[in-house]
Amino acid sequence: MLLVGLGAVSTTTIAGVLAIRKGLAEPIGSLTQMGTIRLGKRTEGRTPKITDVVPLAGLDDLVFGGWDIFEDDCYAAARTAGVIEPSLLQKVRPDLEKIRPWPAVFDQRYVKRLDGPNVKKGRNKKDLAEQVISDIRTFKSDHKLDRLVMVWCGSTEVFMTESPAHATIEGLERALEDNEPSIPSSMVYAYAAIREGIPYANAAPNLSADIPALVALAAKTSAPLAGKDLKTGQTLIKTIIAPGLKARLLGISGWYSTNILGNRDGEVLEDPESFKTKEESKKSVLDYILQPTLYPELYENLCHMVRINYYPPRGDNKEGWDNIDLFGWLGYPMQLKINFLCRDSILAAPIVLDVALFLDLAKRAGMSGVQEWLSFYFKSPVHAPGLYPEHDLFIQLMKLKNTLRFLKGEDLITHLGREYYD
Ligand SMILES: NC(=O)c1ccc[n+]([C@@H]2O[C@H](COP(=O)([O-])OP(=O)(O)OC[C@H]3O[C@@H](n4cnc5c(N)ncnc54)[C@H](O)[C@@H]3O)[C@@H](O)[C@H]2O)c1
């Protein structure tokens, strides 16, 4: 597993896998490790574990490598992140210390609040991409690896939209050579991975691989893609609650979400340009779930606001508040308040693991390009042009499990269930 950015999410993922491997903890929150899947009819009683149905790589087979702008090894970075207890980190310390980040492709223009010394130098962005490819090849041969997956767990870059340089593979390669500002660092890594045919996922909301040129390159090199922005914390809860309110046709006039968090991610998001990338990602979910054009009386006037406040004392332990103003029969108003004291990276780590294992499966199954069945894990799921993304967590889970059934030649489950009564 190649992780770009050895921060809170990456180190919690790596240290977690090492601890689970030693039997020191359980992989809670991971569908690949704990989930089951019903096969056949309800009367057949076949509900194996997902790991027993599809051939996923085992945790013992994983090897980790990554890049960061700071030189700290993975143990020191995990201590800085402060997510996992020092006593547990101590038990996996030697393996963590062996993971030292390679110099990063970084430009402060895209992440204003950060600066670090462990950065590559190159003639242009194409040259930097070639250096990333060289890191990948060396890692692969040094550890005698069969397969690789890359996940961007780096900081949220500034808000960018698609530009002409992103349209075709040739145009993108020219822009890399010409050092065009429309190519952020995350796109350089994505280009390197995809050119090598390596599955690529984006755990953050920035543009990265979500451009036509890289989707076209992924089709050519058979690289599966997933993203963007891990669905954890407040948005996870939003995509659990909103489909329920909509299912009962309860109206919503306002949804105010605010958060305090004090980790480095929170610090980066203090910059308005990085926050805008995050805000777009967090806000879009309700529009798609509630379908205001189909239900104007219920959702057309919804006022949806999202705030993130950097508050250092909290570290990675985020606190989110949601106030939902809803209305029911005859328009009578009600309120729902949610106060979630969550641990961001504890929610994110099992997702990084699952996405990596499922992307590796997709690659072996010959499924390249956008993997919509992995929408389950993301706030802004990548999707084909002309399609709207599916945000409802329960539809997403059904899609994911049906994809696994499809891969195994099992019947898809429609939940029609007439056969039990005929
Ligand atoms: N924790 C969550 O629940 C969650 C959920 C959704 C998305 N995310 C996103 O995941 C990303 C990682 O989150 P985190 O909490 O680990 O943040 P973090 O700040 O702890 O870690 C990010 C790391 O990336 C490094 N970095 C930045 N730019 C880089 C580059 N160009 N190359 C290599 N390294 C680079 C930073 O130095 C830092 O160590 C963020 O973008 C965050 O918004 C996190």
The ligand as a Gaussian input file, in Angstrom:
#p B3LYP/6-31G(d) Opt

LIG

0 1
 N       -9.769000      11.844000       9.154000
 C      -10.874000      11.776000       8.476000
 O      -11.889000      11.313000       8.959000
 C      -10.925000      12.242000       7.071000
 C      -12.105000      12.129000       6.404000
 C      -12.203000      12.541000       5.092000
 C      -11.093000      13.040000       4.463000
 N       -9.941000      13.194000       5.133000
 C       -8.838000      13.790000       4.403000
 O       -7.743000      12.933000       4.422000
 C       -6.558000      13.711000       4.357000
 C       -5.619000      13.274000       5.470000
 O       -6.199000      13.595000       6.726000
 P       -5.310000      13.546000       8.037000
 O       -6.220000      13.769000       9.176000
 O       -4.414000      12.362000       7.986000
 O       -4.420000      14.878000       7.822000
 P       -2.928000      15.128000       8.339000
 O       -2.725000      16.594000       8.201000
 O       -2.689000      14.496000       9.658000
 O       -2.034000      14.332000       7.277000
 C       -1.800000      14.764000       5.992000
 C       -0.330000      14.524000       5.704000
 O       -0.118000      14.768000       4.313000
 C        1.143000      15.384000       4.185000
 N        1.152000      16.028000       2.863000
 C        0.517000      17.135000       2.465000
 N        0.783000      17.362000       1.158000
 C        1.579000      16.351000       0.736000
 C        2.177000      16.036000      -0.500000
 N        1.989000      16.802000      -1.585000
 N        2.924000      14.903000      -0.578000
 C        3.107000      14.116000       0.512000
 N        2.585000      14.390000       1.715000
 C        1.815000      15.492000       1.823000
 C        1.224000      16.318000       5.377000
 O        2.542000      16.666000       5.655000
 C        0.598000      15.454000       6.459000
 O        1.559000      14.692000       7.151000
 C       -6.989000      15.178000       4.484000
 O       -7.031000      15.744000       3.195000
 C       -8.361000      15.086000       5.052000
 O       -9.182000      16.173000       4.694000
 C       -9.820000      12.776000       6.426000

